[in-house]
Amino acid sequence: MSSIANVERKIKRIEGFRVRILHLTGADVRGDREGLPQYPYHRAAENDITVETWKALRFRPSFPGFEVDVIDGRRNSVQGNTKLGTVRETYQRK
């Protein structure tokens, strides 16, 4: 089992963007909270899928009971209709 902070780091390493794991109410979950499974993917999702599709296909099935914010390179929350490739590009422009 992993902590919230470890899951967030693994998603960043695999997917190429930062996330913030949230309670279903929208409140931030403490990074030291334990008991989450590991992020089960080893390859990044395709650039042409949207943030909302990534959440629906990858995050929510893996972490039921939690929500997630995808964060761009400027540390802003990204809207669901944004393509993952667009999010990843914001990290390269730094």
GROMACS elastic network, one bead per residue, 0.5 to 0.9 nm:
[ bonds ]
;  ai    aj funct       b0    kb
    1    34     6  0.69352   500
    1    35     6  0.50017   500
    1    36     6  0.53423   500
    1    37     6  0.50021   500
    1    38     6  0.65577   500
    2     5     6  0.81551   500
    2     6     6  0.61207   500
    2     7     6  0.65900   500
    2    33     6  0.84143   500
    2    34     6  0.56646   500
    2    35     6  0.56495   500
    2    36     6  0.50144   500
    2    37     6  0.58079   500
    2    38     6  0.60120   500
    3     6     6  0.52165   500
    3     7     6  0.63938   500
    3     8     6  0.86997   500
    3    31     6  0.65910   500
    3    32     6  0.56525   500
    3    33     6  0.53250   500
    3    35     6  0.63111   500
    3    36     6  0.61153   500
    3    37     6  0.84706   500
    3    38     6  0.88026   500
    4     7     6  0.52272   500
    4     8     6  0.61940   500
    4     9     6  0.86734   500
    4    20     6  0.89100   500
    4    21     6  0.71480   500
    4    29     6  0.74456   500
    4    30     6  0.70593   500
    4    32     6  0.61636   500
    4    33     6  0.57281   500
    4    34     6  0.65465   500
    4    35     6  0.83114   500
    4    36     6  0.68785   500
    5     8     6  0.51115   500
    5     9     6  0.61883   500
    5    10     6  0.86666   500
    5    20     6  0.89668   500
    5    21     6  0.88242   500
    5    30     6  0.81210   500
    5    32     6  0.64147   500
    5    33     6  0.80381   500
    6     9     6  0.50908   500
    6    10     6  0.61603   500
    6    11     6  0.86361   500
    6    31     6  0.80455   500
    6    32     6  0.87546   500
    6    38     6  0.82705   500
    7    10     6  0.51120   500
    7    11     6  0.61737   500
    7    12     6  0.86095   500
    7    21     6  0.88091   500
    7    36     6  0.77663   500
    7    37     6  0.80898   500
    7    38     6  0.62618   500
    7    39     6  0.61004   500
    8    11     6  0.52437   500
    8    12     6  0.62932   500
    8    13     6  0.87691   500
    8    18     6  0.69460   500
    8    19     6  0.59433   500
    8    20     6  0.67730   500
    8    21     6  0.72633   500
    8    31     6  0.86265   500
    8    39     6  0.87089   500
    9    12     6  0.50649   500
    9    13     6  0.62123   500
    9    14     6  0.87189   500
    9    18     6  0.76095   500
    9    19     6  0.84334   500
   10    13     6  0.50235   500
   10    14     6  0.61425   500
   10    15     6  0.82579   500
   10    38     6  0.82423   500
   10    39     6  0.68016   500
   11    14     6  0.52298   500
   11    15     6  0.55160   500
   11    16     6  0.73969   500
   11    17     6  0.73141   500
   11    18     6  0.70891   500
   11    19     6  0.73510   500
   11    39     6  0.67811   500
   11    41     6  0.85640   500
   11    44     6  0.88835   500
   12    15     6  0.54232   500
   12    19     6  0.71396   500
   13    16     6  0.57331   500
   13    17     6  0.76759   500
   13    18     6  0.86275   500
   14    17     6  0.83105   500
   14    41     6  0.76269   500
   14    42     6  0.63599   500
   14    43     6  0.60753   500
   14    44     6  0.54830   500
   14    45     6  0.87939   500
   15    18     6  0.82494   500
   15    42     6  0.88478   500
   15    43     6  0.73024   500
   15    45     6  0.66814   500
   15    84     6  0.87985   500
   15    88     6  0.83494   500
   16    44     6  0.74878   500
   16    87     6  0.85867   500
   16    88     6  0.59475   500
   16    91     6  0.80952   500
   17    70     6  0.71991   500
   17    71     6  0.66628   500
   17    72     6  0.66577   500
   17    73     6  0.76167   500
   17    84     6  0.85841   500
   17    87     6  0.69853   500
   17    88     6  0.59734   500
   17    90     6  0.89572   500
   17    91     6  0.74643   500
   18    69     6  0.85622   500
   18    70     6  0.61708   500
   18    71     6  0.52058   500
   18    72     6  0.69143   500
   18    73     6  0.80416   500
   18    75     6  0.83434   500
   19    68     6  0.65228   500
   19    69     6  0.54634   500
   19    71     6  0.54129   500
   19    72     6  0.86561   500
   19    77     6  0.87032   500
   20    28     6  0.73334   500
   20    29     6  0.81785   500
   20    67     6  0.86231   500
   20    68     6  0.56483   500
   20    69     6  0.51261   500
   20    70     6  0.66293   500
   20    71     6  0.73059   500
   21    27     6  0.88702   500
   21    28     6  0.65230   500
   21    29     6  0.61292   500
   21    30     6  0.87373   500
   21    31     6  0.86493   500
   21    66     6  0.68415   500
   21    67     6  0.60136   500
   21    69     6  0.64898   500
   21    70     6  0.88766   500
   22    25     6  0.76140   500
   22    26     6  0.55187   500
   22    27     6  0.55057   500
   22    29     6  0.51897   500
   22    30     6  0.88233   500
   22    66     6  0.57796   500
   22    68     6  0.54190   500
   22    69     6  0.73651   500
   23    26     6  0.53297   500
   23    27     6  0.53206   500
   23    28     6  0.62711   500
   23    29     6  0.61054   500
   23    65     6  0.71628   500
   23    66     6  0.50307   500
   23    67     6  0.58958   500
   23    68     6  0.82440   500
   24    27     6  0.74122   500
   24    65     6  0.64462   500
   24    66     6  0.53678   500
   24    67     6  0.54831   500
   24    68     6  0.88011   500
   25    28     6  0.89121   500
   25    66     6  0.88819   500
   25    67     6  0.84436   500
   26    29     6  0.89843   500
   26    66     6  0.89424   500
   26    67     6  0.73010   500
   26    68     6  0.85660   500
   28    31     6  0.88060   500
   29    32     6  0.86109   500
   29    33     6  0.73921   500
   29    66     6  0.89169   500
   30    33     6  0.56587   500
   31    34     6  0.83636   500
   33    36     6  0.82491   500
   36    39     6  0.88013   500
   36    63     6  0.74429   500
   37    40     6  0.80810   500
   37    62     6  0.77433   500
   37    63     6  0.76170   500
   38    41     6  0.88240   500
   38    62     6  0.85817   500
   39    42     6  0.83660   500
   39    58     6  0.89501   500
   39    59     6  0.83317   500
   39    62     6  0.71379   500
   39    63     6  0.86263   500
   40    58     6  0.87507   500
   40    62     6  0.74355   500
   41    44     6  0.75257   500
   41    45     6  0.88767   500
   41    58     6  0.82448   500
   44    47     6  0.84194   500
   45    48     6  0.86119   500
   45    49     6  0.75807   500
   45    54     6  0.73823   500
   45    58     6  0.86863   500
   45    84     6  0.79621   500
   46    49     6  0.59799   500
   46    84     6  0.73231   500
   46    85     6  0.77345   500
   47    50     6  0.80502   500
   47    83     6  0.64579   500
   47    86     6  0.76810   500
   47    87     6  0.88780   500
   47    88     6  0.82316   500
   48    83     6  0.55921   500
   48    84     6  0.63230   500
   48    85     6  0.62728   500
   48    86     6  0.87093   500
   49    52     6  0.82957   500
   49    53     6  0.62611   500
   49    54     6  0.68822   500
   49    81     6  0.88879   500
   49    82     6  0.83055   500
   49    83     6  0.54886   500
   49    84     6  0.60485   500
   49    85     6  0.80589   500
   50    53     6  0.51339   500
   50    54     6  0.62925   500
   50    55     6  0.86625   500
   50    80     6  0.63739   500
   50    81     6  0.54280   500
   50    82     6  0.52999   500
   50    84     6  0.56952   500
   50    85     6  0.86633   500
   51    54     6  0.50939   500
   51    55     6  0.62412   500
   51    56     6  0.86813   500
   51    70     6  0.72790   500
   51    78     6  0.76839   500
   51    79     6  0.71473   500
   51    81     6  0.61941   500
   51    82     6  0.57532   500
   51    83     6  0.60562   500
   51    84     6  0.59352   500
   51    87     6  0.85942   500
   52    55     6  0.50392   500
   52    56     6  0.61521   500
   52    57     6  0.85903   500
   52    79     6  0.79631   500
   52    81     6  0.64013   500
   52    82     6  0.80302   500
   52    83     6  0.89363   500
   53    56     6  0.50115   500
   53    57     6  0.59396   500
   53    58     6  0.80863   500
   53    80     6  0.78187   500
   53    81     6  0.85242   500
   54    57     6  0.52804   500
   54    58     6  0.54476   500
   54    59     6  0.67391   500
   54    60     6  0.88193   500
   54    84     6  0.82064   500
   55    58     6  0.55795   500
   55    60     6  0.58506   500
   55    61     6  0.85365   500
   55    67     6  0.83427   500
   55    68     6  0.74454   500
   55    69     6  0.89944   500
   55    70     6  0.89313   500
   55    80     6  0.86646   500
   56    59     6  0.63448   500
   56    60     6  0.56142   500
   56    61     6  0.72008   500
   57    60     6  0.68713   500
   57    61     6  0.66750   500
   57    62     6  0.87814   500
   58    61     6  0.60670   500
   58    62     6  0.63817   500
   58    63     6  0.87789   500
   59    62     6  0.52994   500
   59    63     6  0.60048   500
   59    64     6  0.82021   500
   59    66     6  0.87589   500
   59    67     6  0.80446   500
   59    68     6  0.76356   500
   60    63     6  0.51476   500
   60    64     6  0.54014   500
   60    65     6  0.78953   500
   60    66     6  0.71494   500
   60    67     6  0.70457   500
   60    68     6  0.84169   500
   61    64     6  0.59143   500
   63    66     6  0.59420   500
   63    67     6  0.80529   500
   64    67     6  0.80802   500
   69    77     6  0.60888   500
   69    78     6  0.72269   500
   69    79     6  0.88482   500
   70    76     6  0.82757   500
   70    77     6  0.57397   500
   70    78     6  0.56229   500
   70    79     6  0.81484   500
   70    80     6  0.87263   500
   70    87     6  0.84695   500
   71    74     6  0.77963   500
   71    75     6  0.54410   500
   71    76     6  0.53299   500
   71    78     6  0.57841   500
   71    87     6  0.78618   500
   72    75     6  0.52268   500
   72    76     6  0.54407   500
   72    77     6  0.64707   500
   72    78     6  0.63973   500
   72    86     6  0.89282   500
   72    87     6  0.55263   500
   72    88     6  0.73657   500
   72    89     6  0.86958   500
   72    90     6  0.60193   500
   72    91     6  0.69296   500
   73    76     6  0.73902   500
   73    87     6  0.74762   500
   73    88     6  0.77447   500
   73    89     6  0.80914   500
   73    92     6  0.79276   500
   73    93     6  0.80069   500
   73    94     6  0.72605   500
   74    77     6  0.89669   500
   74    90     6  0.72181   500
   74    91     6  0.78550   500
   74    94     6  0.83920   500
   78    81     6  0.85024   500
   78    82     6  0.69007   500
   78    87     6  0.76611   500
   79    82     6  0.57899   500
   80    83     6  0.82110   500
   82    85     6  0.84521   500
   82    86     6  0.67968   500
   82    87     6  0.72404   500
   83    86     6  0.53314   500
   83    87     6  0.66531   500
   83    88     6  0.89070   500
   84    87     6  0.50304   500
   84    88     6  0.61700   500
   84    89     6  0.86187   500
   85    88     6  0.50903   500
   85    89     6  0.61819   500
   85    90     6  0.89364   500
   86    89     6  0.51619   500
   86    90     6  0.67597   500
   87    90     6  0.54941   500
   87    91     6  0.74069   500
   88    91     6  0.55805   500
   88    92     6  0.70358   500
   89    92     6  0.51346   500
   89    93     6  0.65463   500
   90    93     6  0.54204   500
   90    94     6  0.71667   500
   91    94     6  0.58706   500
